[in-house]
Structure formats: C-alpha cells, structure tokens
Amino acid sequence: MNIPYKPLLPETDQPIIIIGASGIVKDAHLPAYEMAGFTVFGITNRTISKAHDLAKQFKIAHVFENVADAVQRAPANAVYDITVLPDQYIEILEQLPDGAAVLIQKPMGNDLAQAREIVAVCERKNLVAGINFQLRFASFVSAARYLINKGIIGELYDLEVKVTVNTPWELFPLIKEHPRLEILFHSVHYIDCIRSFLGNPKGVMAKTAKHPLKKLSSCRSTIILDYAEDKHVVINTNHDHHFGPKHEESYIKWEGTKGAIKAKMGLLMNYPDGLPDEFEYSVTNENGEYEWKKVELEGSWFPEAFIGTMSNLMRFKEGSDTKLLASVQDVLDTMKVVEACYISNKSGGVSLEQL
C-alpha cells in the first residue's frame, strides 16, 4: 500500500525571520528549513553572538540586533519564527506587523491564563499565528492519520502513548528548573497529537511525579483522557529509566475495530542521538488472522516534522491550504487539557478515608 505522509510544500517563497537562537533552532528548525529549501532571511537573539554563530553555520544573510530591527528590515511577505521561552511571547508578538504570519514555539504559554492572553494579542493584531506542535506532522503520525482517515483500521477506540526512557534534562537548562516541567514541555506534544485525532476529551485524570534523587519538578506522568465509554486513551511517561536500553520503550499505538498501528518513536531513546523509528500496521487477512506489515518511512520527529508546521503556515497564508492545523485558537484547547491535568494532579484521587 502506498501511504502518502510527506507534507506538501508552499508554492511561494516566504522568507523566514527567526527570533531566538537556542539549541532547538540549531538542531531542528534550521536543518529542517534547509531540507525543505526554505529561505531564512535573518535571525536575532538576546545574546547576539549566538545569532552570529548560527548565521555563519547555516549561511543566513542577516543578523538583527533585536526584534524591532528585524521587523524594520523584513521583507513584506516575511514569516516570523519565534523560538524563545513562553515568558517572551507576548512582548515579541506586540512588535510584529499587524497581519503577519508567525509560528510560535510550544507550549503556548506557561499556563492557561497566559495562553488566552497570547490568543487575544494574535486576534487583536490579526496575526496568522500557529503553534509549533511538530508531532502532528511526524512521518509516522501522518502515515497513521492516512490509514485511519481511509478506514483501514476501522473505528479508533484505543490510543496509547508510552515513553520509558532516560532523558538527559541537562541538555535543556532553560526549562530544567520550570515548576511545570513534564506535562507542559513534553507530554503536551502527546495531548496535542491525540486531540488532532479525537478532538477534545470530556475530562482528564492525571498524576505527575518527581524523582526522589532529582531536583526536577516532575519527570513522570500518567494522563487519562476521557472520551467515551468505549474509548481508552492514556499517556504514560517515565523519563527516569536509568537501567540501560533493554527495557526502554517509546511508542504511539492506535487500535481500531479492524486493525492496529504502532509507531516506535526512536528519537527519544538514546537521546539526543536517537534510534531508528519503526512503523507497523495490522489488518485482518482472508482467513480472519492479523498480519503485521512494516512500512519504511523517511524522516523522523526531529528535524523533519518541523517542515510540516512551517509548510502548513506558509500554505495557509498563500491560500493553498484551507486550514491552519495548529492555530493558536485550536491549541488553546490543548492548553485547557494541560491545565486540567495540573488541576487533577493537585486535587488527587479518592481518599480511602472517605469510604
């Protein structure tokens, strides 16, 4: 079976201006844009030397002193790519030209209140604004979406995300000390991805936990998303599996009334080098038996999926896509689920003393 999974590229050239020069820009944004043939017009960063370093490495023509300088010198059809931390989003969005296209790094704020403020600024300035939730565009997710939309595995009734890995949080010093670490900066990807398949849940049950030997605010979570009596949707993450690769796991599994799909997310295992992804699906044969078929897909979550988010924004801006898939308005519901997770975590379960 031929499974289309690669993103459609824009039909017009829209120069990108990157605001921020963190590790994710070096490791994902710029390599992805280079692969896609996008034009990166310029870059700026608070520590300007980092912007100069990336400009030299990726042959970026312009380095701007600040956001105001970038806006003043930007081409009329520029797309802005904000890659800083959430606390800076609103300040930067206020400086962009009204009506501009902008891709904002996830998460959309530190909490729901900030997310609502970001949406309000974008709507007041009439910005064409999306959030960089790239997992929606990873090759294995796009392939799964095609099979599900075609009815190949029937009605989707079970969706599971399982991550048991050793995550080197020291590679992310800017978020390592965040009071809302695991769900807001990691599991938010899975929440958003699940919403892209099933829409909004009716409710949420969640618990996020610390490690006894670490100063991190949280590094393991279990999230149950309540959709319907016949649907089971769960996210289980454990970033503290320090016991070697033998029992590491990292996958998304979709089960339907006619078959199932399982995608191994190799990127998260042996991070940052990662392992190869794997994509398999199973449907009944003529004898009513299930056969698993492996499909070789090109690209992974990092960096290739970053092509998808930017392509969708550019195509929506030029009119070749009718929907901005991860718009700030859509992602507001992702942030509502995140907030519900933290409320559920704080309220706790049913106490046996009540019984």
VEXMI-214628 format. One record per residue (C-alpha): z, y, x. Coordinates in steps of 0.1 Angstrom, whole numbers, plus 5000, padded with zeros to 4 digits. Layout:
BEGIN
<pt><Z>Z</Z><Y>Y</Y><X>X</X></pt>
...
***
This chain:
BEGIN
<pt><Z>5000</Z><Y>5000</Y><X>5000</X></pt>
<pt><Z>4991</Z><Y>5034</Y><X>5013</X></pt>
<pt><Z>5021</Z><Y>5057</Y><X>5009</X></pt>
<pt><Z>5015</Z><Y>5094</Y><X>5013</X></pt>
<pt><Z>5045</Z><Y>5110</Y><X>5028</X></pt>
<pt><Z>5035</Z><Y>5138</Y><X>5052</X></pt>
<pt><Z>5039</Z><Y>5174</Y><X>5040</X></pt>
<pt><Z>5009</Z><Y>5195</Y><X>5030</X></pt>
<pt><Z>5005</Z><Y>5224</Y><X>5054</X></pt>
<pt><Z>4998</Z><Y>5260</Y><X>5043</X></pt>
<pt><Z>4963</Z><Y>5273</Y><X>5040</X></pt>
<pt><Z>4970</Z><Y>5306</Y><X>5056</X></pt>
<pt><Z>4986</Z><Y>5318</Y><X>5088</X></pt>
<pt><Z>5020</Z><Y>5333</Y><X>5082</X></pt>
<pt><Z>5038</Z><Y>5344</Y><X>5114</X></pt>
<pt><Z>5074</Z><Y>5333</Y><X>5117</X></pt>
<pt><Z>5102</Z><Y>5355</Y><X>5129</X></pt>
<pt><Z>5133</Z><Y>5335</Y><X>5139</X></pt>
<pt><Z>5167</Z><Y>5351</Y><X>5136</X></pt>
<pt><Z>5191</Z><Y>5331</Y><X>5158</X></pt>
<pt><Z>5187</Z><Y>5310</Y><X>5190</X></pt>
<pt><Z>5211</Z><Y>5282</Y><X>5186</X></pt>
<pt><Z>5207</Z><Y>5246</Y><X>5197</X></pt>
<pt><Z>5191</Z><Y>5236</Y><X>5163</X></pt>
<pt><Z>5163</Z><Y>5262</Y><X>5169</X></pt>
<pt><Z>5156</Z><Y>5246</Y><X>5203</X></pt>
<pt><Z>5158</Z><Y>5210</Y><X>5192</X></pt>
<pt><Z>5143</Z><Y>5212</Y><X>5157</X></pt>
<pt><Z>5128</Z><Y>5244</Y><X>5144</X></pt>
<pt><Z>5106</Z><Y>5253</Y><X>5174</X></pt>
<pt><Z>5094</Z><Y>5218</Y><X>5182</X></pt>
<pt><Z>5085</Z><Y>5213</Y><X>5145</X></pt>
<pt><Z>5066</Z><Y>5245</Y><X>5142</X></pt>
<pt><Z>5048</Z><Y>5237</Y><X>5174</X></pt>
<pt><Z>5038</Z><Y>5203</Y><X>5160</X></pt>
<pt><Z>5025</Z><Y>5219</Y><X>5128</X></pt>
<pt><Z>5006</Z><Y>5247</Y><X>5146</X></pt>
<pt><Z>5026</Z><Y>5275</Y><X>5130</X></pt>
<pt><Z>5026</Z><Y>5309</Y><X>5147</X></pt>
<pt><Z>5061</Z><Y>5320</Y><X>5159</X></pt>
<pt><Z>5056</Z><Y>5358</Y><X>5162</X></pt>
<pt><Z>5091</Z><Y>5366</Y><X>5176</X></pt>
<pt><Z>5128</Z><Y>5358</Y><X>5179</X></pt>
<pt><Z>5161</Z><Y>5376</Y><X>5181</X></pt>
<pt><Z>5197</Z><Y>5367</Y><X>5187</X></pt>
<pt><Z>5230</Z><Y>5384</Y><X>5192</X></pt>
<pt><Z>5232</Z><Y>5371</Y><X>5227</X></pt>
<pt><Z>5197</Z><Y>5383</Y><X>5237</X></pt>
<pt><Z>5195</Z><Y>5362</Y><X>5268</X></pt>
<pt><Z>5193</Z><Y>5330</Y><X>5246</X></pt>
<pt><Z>5164</Z><Y>5345</Y><X>5227</X></pt>
<pt><Z>5146</Z><Y>5353</Y><X>5260</X></pt>
<pt><Z>5152</Z><Y>5317</Y><X>5272</X></pt>
<pt><Z>5136</Z><Y>5302</Y><X>5241</X></pt>
<pt><Z>5108</Z><Y>5327</Y><X>5241</X></pt>
<pt><Z>5099</Z><Y>5316</Y><X>5277</X></pt>
<pt><Z>5102</Z><Y>5279</Y><X>5269</X></pt>
<pt><Z>5081</Z><Y>5280</Y><X>5238</X></pt>
<pt><Z>5058</Z><Y>5308</Y><X>5247</X></pt>
<pt><Z>5070</Z><Y>5332</Y><X>5220</X></pt>
<pt><Z>5053</Z><Y>5366</Y><X>5223</X></pt>
<pt><Z>5080</Z><Y>5389</Y><X>5212</X></pt>
<pt><Z>5118</Z><Y>5391</Y><X>5217</X></pt>
<pt><Z>5135</Z><Y>5417</Y><X>5194</X></pt>
<pt><Z>5167</Z><Y>5435</Y><X>5202</X></pt>
<pt><Z>5182</Z><Y>5430</Y><X>5167</X></pt>
<pt><Z>5172</Z><Y>5423</Y><X>5131</X></pt>
<pt><Z>5162</Z><Y>5459</Y><X>5124</X></pt>
<pt><Z>5139</Z><Y>5458</Y><X>5154</X></pt>
<pt><Z>5123</Z><Y>5426</Y><X>5142</X></pt>
<pt><Z>5117</Z><Y>5439</Y><X>5107</X></pt>
<pt><Z>5102</Z><Y>5471</Y><X>5120</X></pt>
<pt><Z>5077</Z><Y>5453</Y><X>5143</X></pt>
<pt><Z>5070</Z><Y>5424</Y><X>5120</X></pt>
<pt><Z>5035</Z><Y>5417</Y><X>5105</X></pt>
<pt><Z>5032</Z><Y>5424</Y><X>5068</X></pt>
<pt><Z>5030</Z><Y>5387</Y><X>5059</X></pt>
<pt><Z>5058</Z><Y>5375</Y><X>5082</X></pt>
<pt><Z>5082</Z><Y>5347</Y><X>5072</X></pt>
<pt><Z>5118</Z><Y>5351</Y><X>5083</X></pt>
<pt><Z>5137</Z><Y>5320</Y><X>5095</X></pt>
<pt><Z>5175</Z><Y>5326</Y><X>5095</X></pt>
<pt><Z>5193</Z><Y>5301</Y><X>5118</X></pt>
<pt><Z>5227</Z><Y>5317</Y><X>5122</X></pt>
<pt><Z>5261</Z><Y>5307</Y><X>5106</X></pt>
<pt><Z>5267</Z><Y>5314</Y><X>5069</X></pt>
<pt><Z>5290</Z><Y>5344</Y><X>5075</X></pt>
<pt><Z>5260</Z><Y>5364</Y><X>5087</X></pt>
<pt><Z>5235</Z><Y>5356</Y><X>5060</X></pt>
<pt><Z>5242</Z><Y>5385</Y><X>5036</X></pt>
<pt><Z>5242</Z><Y>5411</Y><X>5064</X></pt>
<pt><Z>5208</Z><Y>5398</Y><X>5076</X></pt>
<pt><Z>5193</Z><Y>5394</Y><X>5041</X></pt>
<pt><Z>5201</Z><Y>5430</Y><X>5032</X></pt>
<pt><Z>5180</Z><Y>5442</Y><X>5062</X></pt>
<pt><Z>5148</Z><Y>5422</Y><X>5052</X></pt>
<pt><Z>5120</Z><Y>5439</Y><X>5034</X></pt>
<pt><Z>5121</Z><Y>5436</Y><X>4996</X></pt>
<pt><Z>5098</Z><Y>5407</Y><X>4985</X></pt>
<pt><Z>5098</Z><Y>5390</Y><X>5019</X></pt>
<pt><Z>5097</Z><Y>5352</Y><X>5024</X></pt>
<pt><Z>5128</Z><Y>5338</Y><X>5041</X></pt>
<pt><Z>5141</Z><Y>5303</Y><X>5050</X></pt>
<pt><Z>5179</Z><Y>5302</Y><X>5053</X></pt>
<pt><Z>5197</Z><Y>5276</Y><X>5073</X></pt>
<pt><Z>5220</Z><Y>5253</Y><X>5053</X></pt>
<pt><Z>5247</Z><Y>5254</Y><X>5040</X></pt>
<pt><Z>5242</Z><Y>5283</Y><X>5015</X></pt>
<pt><Z>5275</Z><Y>5300</Y><X>5024</X></pt>
<pt><Z>5310</Z><Y>5288</Y><X>5032</X></pt>
<pt><Z>5319</Z><Y>5283</Y><X>4995</X></pt>
<pt><Z>5305</Z><Y>5287</Y><X>4960</X></pt>
<pt><Z>5315</Z><Y>5324</Y><X>4957</X></pt>
<pt><Z>5295</Z><Y>5332</Y><X>4989</X></pt>
<pt><Z>5266</Z><Y>5311</Y><X>4976</X></pt>
<pt><Z>5265</Z><Y>5331</Y><X>4944</X></pt>
<pt><Z>5265</Z><Y>5364</Y><X>4964</X></pt>
<pt><Z>5236</Z><Y>5351</Y><X>4985</X></pt>
<pt><Z>5216</Z><Y>5343</Y><X>4954</X></pt>
<pt><Z>5224</Z><Y>5377</Y><X>4940</X></pt>
<pt><Z>5212</Z><Y>5395</Y><X>4971</X></pt>
<pt><Z>5180</Z><Y>5375</Y><X>4972</X></pt>
<pt><Z>5172</Z><Y>5382</Y><X>4935</X></pt>
<pt><Z>5180</Z><Y>5419</Y><X>4938</X></pt>
<pt><Z>5156</Z><Y>5422</Y><X>4967</X></pt>
<pt><Z>5131</Z><Y>5399</Y><X>4951</X></pt>
<pt><Z>5131</Z><Y>5377</Y><X>4982</X></pt>
<pt><Z>5111</Z><Y>5344</Y><X>4982</X></pt>
<pt><Z>5141</Z><Y>5325</Y><X>4995</X></pt>
<pt><Z>5146</Z><Y>5289</Y><X>5003</X></pt>
<pt><Z>5174</Z><Y>5269</Y><X>5020</X></pt>
<pt><Z>5165</Z><Y>5246</Y><X>5049</X></pt>
<pt><Z>5175</Z><Y>5213</Y><X>5034</X></pt>
<pt><Z>5151</Z><Y>5192</Y><X>5055</X></pt>
<pt><Z>5164</Z><Y>5158</Y><X>5045</X></pt>
<pt><Z>5144</Z><Y>5162</Y><X>5013</X></pt>
<pt><Z>5113</Z><Y>5162</Y><X>5035</X></pt>
<pt><Z>5121</Z><Y>5135</Y><X>5060</X></pt>
<pt><Z>5093</Z><Y>5109</Y><X>5061</X></pt>
<pt><Z>5115</Z><Y>5081</Y><X>5047</X></pt>
<pt><Z>5127</Z><Y>5103</Y><X>5018</X></pt>
<pt><Z>5092</Z><Y>5114</Y><X>5010</X></pt>
<pt><Z>5079</Z><Y>5078</Y><X>5011</X></pt>
<pt><Z>5108</Z><Y>5067</Y><X>4988</X></pt>
<pt><Z>5101</Z><Y>5096</Y><X>4964</X></pt>
<pt><Z>5064</Z><Y>5085</Y><X>4961</X></pt>
<pt><Z>5074</Z><Y>5049</Y><X>4953</X></pt>
<pt><Z>5100</Z><Y>5059</Y><X>4928</X></pt>
<pt><Z>5077</Z><Y>5085</Y><X>4911</X></pt>
<pt><Z>5050</Z><Y>5058</Y><X>4908</X></pt>
<pt><Z>5075</Z><Y>5035</Y><X>4891</X></pt>
<pt><Z>5071</Z><Y>5009</Y><X>4918</X></pt>
<pt><Z>5109</Z><Y>5000</Y><X>4918</X></pt>
<pt><Z>5114</Z><Y>5008</Y><X>4881</X></pt>
<pt><Z>5142</Z><Y>5029</Y><X>4868</X></pt>
<pt><Z>5165</Z><Y>5042</Y><X>4896</X></pt>
<pt><Z>5201</Z><Y>5031</Y><X>4888</X></pt>
<pt><Z>5218</Z><Y>5029</Y><X>4922</X></pt>
<pt><Z>5217</Z><Y>5053</Y><X>4951</X></pt>
<pt><Z>5239</Z><Y>5048</Y><X>4982</X></pt>
<pt><Z>5243</Z><Y>5067</Y><X>5014</X></pt>
<pt><Z>5262</Z><Y>5050</Y><X>5042</X></pt>
<pt><Z>5269</Z><Y>5066</Y><X>5076</X></pt>
<pt><Z>5292</Z><Y>5048</Y><X>5101</X></pt>
<pt><Z>5286</Z><Y>5064</Y><X>5135</X></pt>
<pt><Z>5302</Z><Y>5081</Y><X>5164</X></pt>
<pt><Z>5293</Z><Y>5118</Y><X>5160</X></pt>
<pt><Z>5298</Z><Y>5140</Y><X>5191</X></pt>
<pt><Z>5311</Z><Y>5171</Y><X>5173</X></pt>
<pt><Z>5315</Z><Y>5188</Y><X>5207</X></pt>
<pt><Z>5277</Z><Y>5194</Y><X>5206</X></pt>
<pt><Z>5283</Z><Y>5218</Y><X>5176</X></pt>
<pt><Z>5310</Z><Y>5242</Y><X>5189</X></pt>
<pt><Z>5302</Z><Y>5269</Y><X>5163</X></pt>
<pt><Z>5311</Z><Y>5246</Y><X>5134</X></pt>
<pt><Z>5336</Z><Y>5222</Y><X>5150</X></pt>
<pt><Z>5366</Z><Y>5243</Y><X>5140</X></pt>
<pt><Z>5354</Z><Y>5250</Y><X>5105</X></pt>
<pt><Z>5380</Z><Y>5243</Y><X>5078</X></pt>
<pt><Z>5353</Z><Y>5226</Y><X>5056</X></pt>
<pt><Z>5336</Z><Y>5205</Y><X>5082</X></pt>
<pt><Z>5323</Z><Y>5172</Y><X>5070</X></pt>
<pt><Z>5312</Z><Y>5178</Y><X>5034</X></pt>
<pt><Z>5299</Z><Y>5214</Y><X>5038</X></pt>
<pt><Z>5280</Z><Y>5208</Y><X>5070</X></pt>
<pt><Z>5270</Z><Y>5171</Y><X>5068</X></pt>
<pt><Z>5274</Z><Y>5153</Y><X>5035</X></pt>
<pt><Z>5259</Z><Y>5184</Y><X>5019</X></pt>
<pt><Z>5225</Z><Y>5170</Y><X>5030</X></pt>
<pt><Z>5230</Z><Y>5138</Y><X>5010</X></pt>
<pt><Z>5243</Z><Y>5157</Y><X>4980</X></pt>
<pt><Z>5212</Z><Y>5179</Y><X>4980</X></pt>
<pt><Z>5189</Z><Y>5149</Y><X>4986</X></pt>
<pt><Z>5205</Z><Y>5130</Y><X>4957</X></pt>
<pt><Z>5201</Z><Y>5159</Y><X>4934</X></pt>
<pt><Z>5164</Z><Y>5160</Y><X>4943</X></pt>
<pt><Z>5161</Z><Y>5125</Y><X>4928</X></pt>
<pt><Z>5186</Z><Y>5125</Y><X>4899</X></pt>
<pt><Z>5193</Z><Y>5162</Y><X>4891</X></pt>
<pt><Z>5229</Z><Y>5174</Y><X>4886</X></pt>
<pt><Z>5257</Z><Y>5149</Y><X>4881</X></pt>
<pt><Z>5281</Z><Y>5152</Y><X>4852</X></pt>
<pt><Z>5311</Z><Y>5152</Y><X>4876</X></pt>
<pt><Z>5323</Z><Y>5145</Y><X>4911</X></pt>
<pt><Z>5351</Z><Y>5125</Y><X>4927</X></pt>
<pt><Z>5357</Z><Y>5130</Y><X>4964</X></pt>
<pt><Z>5381</Z><Y>5125</Y><X>4993</X></pt>
<pt><Z>5376</Z><Y>5138</Y><X>5028</X></pt>
<pt><Z>5399</Z><Y>5129</Y><X>5056</X></pt>
<pt><Z>5409</Z><Y>5139</Y><X>5091</X></pt>
<pt><Z>5413</Z><Y>5116</Y><X>5121</X></pt>
<pt><Z>5448</Z><Y>5112</Y><X>5134</X></pt>
<pt><Z>5438</Z><Y>5119</Y><X>5170</X></pt>
<pt><Z>5414</Z><Y>5148</Y><X>5164</X></pt>
<pt><Z>5418</Z><Y>5185</Y><X>5155</X></pt>
<pt><Z>5388</Z><Y>5184</Y><X>5132</X></pt>
<pt><Z>5395</Z><Y>5195</Y><X>5096</X></pt>
<pt><Z>5376</Z><Y>5164</Y><X>5083</X></pt>
<pt><Z>5353</Z><Y>5138</Y><X>5096</X></pt>
<pt><Z>5351</Z><Y>5110</Y><X>5070</X></pt>
<pt><Z>5343</Z><Y>5114</Y><X>5033</X></pt>
<pt><Z>5337</Z><Y>5093</Y><X>5002</X></pt>
<pt><Z>5319</Z><Y>5111</Y><X>4973</X></pt>
<pt><Z>5312</Z><Y>5095</Y><X>4939</X></pt>
<pt><Z>5287</Z><Y>5114</Y><X>4918</X></pt>
<pt><Z>5290</Z><Y>5106</Y><X>4881</X></pt>
<pt><Z>5256</Z><Y>5105</Y><X>4863</X></pt>
<pt><Z>5258</Z><Y>5078</Y><X>4836</X></pt>
<pt><Z>5275</Z><Y>5045</Y><X>4828</X></pt>
<pt><Z>5246</Z><Y>5025</Y><X>4842</X></pt>
<pt><Z>5242</Z><Y>5046</Y><X>4874</X></pt>
<pt><Z>5262</Z><Y>5042</Y><X>4906</X></pt>
<pt><Z>5258</Z><Y>5070</Y><X>4932</X></pt>
<pt><Z>5280</Z><Y>5071</Y><X>4962</X></pt>
<pt><Z>5282</Z><Y>5087</Y><X>4997</X></pt>
<pt><Z>5303</Z><Y>5072</Y><X>5024</X></pt>
<pt><Z>5305</Z><Y>5088</Y><X>5058</X></pt>
<pt><Z>5326</Z><Y>5079</Y><X>5089</X></pt>
<pt><Z>5319</Z><Y>5099</Y><X>5120</X></pt>
<pt><Z>5347</Z><Y>5082</Y><X>5140</X></pt>
<pt><Z>5333</Z><Y>5048</Y><X>5147</X></pt>
<pt><Z>5341</Z><Y>5047</Y><X>5184</X></pt>
<pt><Z>5337</Z><Y>5009</Y><X>5187</X></pt>
<pt><Z>5302</Z><Y>5005</Y><X>5200</X></pt>
<pt><Z>5268</Z><Y>5003</Y><X>5183</X></pt>
<pt><Z>5272</Z><Y>4967</Y><X>5169</X></pt>
<pt><Z>5285</Z><Y>4977</Y><X>5135</X></pt>
<pt><Z>5271</Z><Y>5012</Y><X>5133</X></pt>
<pt><Z>5252</Z><Y>5020</Y><X>5100</X></pt>
<pt><Z>5231</Z><Y>5049</Y><X>5088</X></pt>
<pt><Z>5210</Z><Y>5044</Y><X>5058</X></pt>
<pt><Z>5200</Z><Y>5055</Y><X>5023</X></pt>
<pt><Z>5194</Z><Y>5028</Y><X>4997</X></pt>
<pt><Z>5177</Z><Y>5032</Y><X>4964</X></pt>
<pt><Z>5179</Z><Y>5003</Y><X>4938</X></pt>
<pt><Z>5158</Z><Y>5002</Y><X>4906</X></pt>
<pt><Z>5152</Z><Y>4978</Y><X>4878</X></pt>
<pt><Z>5121</Z><Y>4964</Y><X>4895</X></pt>
<pt><Z>5129</Z><Y>4967</Y><X>4932</X></pt>
<pt><Z>5147</Z><Y>4985</Y><X>4960</X></pt>
<pt><Z>5142</Z><Y>5007</Y><X>4990</X></pt>
<pt><Z>5162</Z><Y>5010</Y><X>5022</X></pt>
<pt><Z>5157</Z><Y>5036</Y><X>5049</X></pt>
<pt><Z>5176</Z><Y>5035</Y><X>5082</X></pt>
<pt><Z>5183</Z><Y>5070</Y><X>5095</X></pt>
<pt><Z>5182</Z><Y>5062</Y><X>5132</X></pt>
<pt><Z>5187</Z><Y>5098</Y><X>5142</X></pt>
<pt><Z>5224</Z><Y>5097</Y><X>5135</X></pt>
<pt><Z>5230</Z><Y>5066</Y><X>5156</X></pt>
<pt><Z>5234</Z><Y>5071</Y><X>5194</X></pt>
<pt><Z>5232</Z><Y>5108</Y><X>5187</X></pt>
<pt><Z>5216</Z><Y>5130</Y><X>5200</X></pt>
<pt><Z>5190</Z><Y>5105</Y><X>5214</X></pt>
<pt><Z>5190</Z><Y>5085</Y><X>5182</X></pt>
<pt><Z>5174</Z><Y>5052</Y><X>5173</X></pt>
<pt><Z>5141</Z><Y>5045</Y><X>5155</X></pt>
<pt><Z>5140</Z><Y>5049</Y><X>5118</X></pt>
<pt><Z>5132</Z><Y>5019</Y><X>5096</X></pt>
<pt><Z>5117</Z><Y>5020</Y><X>5061</X></pt>
<pt><Z>5115</Z><Y>4989</Y><X>5038</X></pt>
<pt><Z>5109</Z><Y>4983</Y><X>5001</X></pt>
<pt><Z>5111</Z><Y>4952</Y><X>4980</X></pt>
<pt><Z>5094</Z><Y>4943</Y><X>4947</X></pt>
<pt><Z>5090</Z><Y>4910</Y><X>4928</X></pt>
<pt><Z>5061</Z><Y>4888</Y><X>4936</X></pt>
<pt><Z>5042</Z><Y>4865</Y><X>4913</X></pt>
<pt><Z>5070</Z><Y>4839</Y><X>4914</X></pt>
<pt><Z>5097</Z><Y>4864</Y><X>4905</X></pt>
<pt><Z>5110</Z><Y>4865</Y><X>4940</X></pt>
<pt><Z>5118</Z><Y>4896</Y><X>4961</X></pt>
<pt><Z>5099</Z><Y>4902</Y><X>4993</X></pt>
<pt><Z>5109</Z><Y>4930</Y><X>5017</X></pt>
<pt><Z>5080</Z><Y>4949</Y><X>5032</X></pt>
<pt><Z>5084</Z><Y>4971</Y><X>5063</X></pt>
<pt><Z>5063</Z><Y>5003</Y><X>5064</X></pt>
<pt><Z>5058</Z><Y>5021</Y><X>5097</X></pt>
<pt><Z>5062</Z><Y>5059</Y><X>5092</X></pt>
<pt><Z>5056</Z><Y>5087</Y><X>5117</X></pt>
<pt><Z>5082</Z><Y>5113</Y><X>5123</X></pt>
<pt><Z>5119</Z><Y>5115</Y><X>5115</X></pt>
<pt><Z>5145</Z><Y>5138</Y><X>5102</X></pt>
<pt><Z>5146</Z><Y>5159</Y><X>5134</X></pt>
<pt><Z>5124</Z><Y>5176</Y><X>5141</X></pt>
<pt><Z>5095</Z><Y>5166</Y><X>5118</X></pt>
<pt><Z>5113</Z><Y>5172</Y><X>5085</X></pt>
<pt><Z>5116</Z><Y>5209</Y><X>5095</X></pt>
<pt><Z>5078</Z><Y>5212</Y><X>5090</X></pt>
<pt><Z>5083</Z><Y>5203</Y><X>5053</X></pt>
<pt><Z>5108</Z><Y>5230</Y><X>5044</X></pt>
<pt><Z>5088</Z><Y>5258</Y><X>5061</X></pt>
<pt><Z>5055</Z><Y>5244</Y><X>5048</X></pt>
<pt><Z>5067</Z><Y>5244</Y><X>5012</X></pt>
<pt><Z>5080</Z><Y>5280</Y><X>5016</X></pt>
<pt><Z>5046</Z><Y>5292</Y><X>5030</X></pt>
<pt><Z>5026</Z><Y>5273</Y><X>5004</X></pt>
<pt><Z>5047</Z><Y>5287</Y><X>4976</X></pt>
<pt><Z>5043</Z><Y>5322</Y><X>4990</X></pt>
<pt><Z>5005</Z><Y>5318</Y><X>4992</X></pt>
<pt><Z>5002</Z><Y>5301</Y><X>4958</X></pt>
<pt><Z>4991</Z><Y>5266</Y><X>4969</X></pt>
<pt><Z>5025</Z><Y>5251</Y><X>4958</X></pt>
<pt><Z>5037</Z><Y>5259</Y><X>4923</X></pt>
<pt><Z>5074</Z><Y>5252</Y><X>4931</X></pt>
<pt><Z>5098</Z><Y>5262</Y><X>4959</X></pt>
<pt><Z>5117</Z><Y>5230</Y><X>4960</X></pt>
<pt><Z>5149</Z><Y>5241</Y><X>4978</X></pt>
<pt><Z>5150</Z><Y>5276</Y><X>4964</X></pt>
<pt><Z>5183</Z><Y>5295</Y><X>4965</X></pt>
<pt><Z>5186</Z><Y>5291</Y><X>4927</X></pt>
<pt><Z>5182</Z><Y>5253</Y><X>4929</X></pt>
<pt><Z>5205</Z><Y>5250</Y><X>4959</X></pt>
<pt><Z>5232</Z><Y>5269</Y><X>4940</X></pt>
<pt><Z>5237</Z><Y>5237</Y><X>4921</X></pt>
<pt><Z>5241</Z><Y>5218</Y><X>4954</X></pt>
<pt><Z>5269</Z><Y>5242</Y><X>4963</X></pt>
<pt><Z>5285</Z><Y>5237</Y><X>4930</X></pt>
<pt><Z>5287</Z><Y>5200</Y><X>4937</X></pt>
<pt><Z>5302</Z><Y>5207</Y><X>4972</X></pt>
<pt><Z>5328</Z><Y>5230</Y><X>4956</X></pt>
<pt><Z>5336</Z><Y>5203</Y><X>4931</X></pt>
<pt><Z>5341</Z><Y>5178</Y><X>4960</X></pt>
<pt><Z>5367</Z><Y>5201</Y><X>4976</X></pt>
<pt><Z>5385</Z><Y>5207</Y><X>4942</X></pt>
<pt><Z>5386</Z><Y>5169</Y><X>4936</X></pt>
<pt><Z>5398</Z><Y>5163</Y><X>4972</X></pt>
<pt><Z>5427</Z><Y>5187</Y><X>4967</X></pt>
<pt><Z>5437</Z><Y>5175</Y><X>4932</X></pt>
<pt><Z>5439</Z><Y>5139</Y><X>4943</X></pt>
<pt><Z>5438</Z><Y>5107</Y><X>4923</X></pt>
<pt><Z>5460</Z><Y>5094</Y><X>4895</X></pt>
<pt><Z>5496</Z><Y>5090</Y><X>4908</X></pt>
<pt><Z>5513</Z><Y>5057</Y><X>4901</X></pt>
<pt><Z>5545</Z><Y>5076</Y><X>4893</X></pt>
<pt><Z>5528</Z><Y>5088</Y><X>4861</X></pt>
<pt><Z>5523</Z><Y>5053</Y><X>4849</X></pt>
***
